Amino acid sequence: MRKGIHPENYRMVAFKDMSNGDVFLTKSTANSKETIDVEGAEYPLIKLEISRTSHPYYTGKMKLVDTAGRIDKFKNKYAKFKK
């Protein structure tokens, strides 16, 4: 393999599934300004909309939480009242 092409700054990062609140730790190079306390230690926080604990493929449930489209649905629903 070529030298110097892989990142050197791997560290433990907390990923939080915002749809169900599940938090898991893994090594990553992702940058974050937020932190979270997990089991007495502070880790950088990366927020996810969906993960293995909420994805229909892994859970066997076909219900998908739509967090990105809520504002658009609201605007479309009440657009007829706009003057």
C-alpha positions in Angstrom: 0.0 0.0 0.0 1.0 3.6 -0.5 2.2 5.5 2.5 0.6 8.6 3.7 -2.8 8.3 2.1 -4.8 7.1 5.1 -5.9 9.5 7.9 -4.0 9.4 11.1 -6.6 10.9 13.4 -8.8 7.9 14.3 -10.5 8.3 17.6 -13.6 7.0 19.5 -16.7 8.9 18.4 -20.3 8.5 19.6 -23.0 8.2 16.9 -26.6 9.0 18.1 -29.7 7.8 16.2 -32.0 10.8 16.5 -35.2 8.7 15.7 -34.9 6.4 18.7 -32.0 7.8 20.9 -29.7 4.9 20.5 -26.0 5.7 21.0 -23.1 3.6 19.9 -19.3 4.1 19.9 -16.9 3.4 17.1 -13.6 4.7 15.7 -14.0 7.5 13.2 -12.2 10.5 11.7 -15.5 12.5 11.4 -15.3 16.0 12.9 -17.9 17.3 15.3 -18.4 20.4 17.4 -20.8 18.7 19.8 -19.9 16.2 22.5 -21.8 13.7 24.6 -21.1 11.9 27.9 -21.2 8.1 27.6 -20.5 6.0 30.7 -18.5 8.8 32.3 -16.4 9.7 29.3 -16.9 12.5 26.9 -16.9 11.8 23.1 -17.4 13.8 20.0 -21.1 13.4 18.8 -22.3 12.7 15.3 -26.1 12.7 14.9 -27.7 10.2 12.5 -31.3 10.2 11.1 -31.3 6.4 10.8 -29.1 3.6 12.0 -29.1 -0.2 12.3 -31.5 0.1 15.3 -34.1 2.0 13.4 -33.7 1.0 9.8 -36.6 -1.2 8.5 -34.3 -3.7 6.9 -32.6 -4.5 10.2 -35.6 -4.2 12.5 -38.1 -6.1 10.4 -40.6 -3.3 10.7 -41.7 -1.4 7.7 -42.3 1.9 9.5 -39.8 4.6 8.5 -39.6 7.8 10.5 -39.5 10.7 8.1 -37.7 13.6 9.8 -36.4 15.5 6.8 -39.8 15.9 5.0 -41.9 17.2 7.9 -41.4 20.9 7.1 -42.2 20.4 3.4 -45.4 18.5 4.3 -46.5 21.3 6.6 -45.8 23.9 4.0 -47.7 22.0 1.3 -50.7 21.3 3.6 -51.1 25.0 4.5 -50.0 26.6 1.2 -53.7 27.0 0.2 -54.2 29.5 3.1 -51.4 31.7 2.0 -52.6 35.1 0.8 
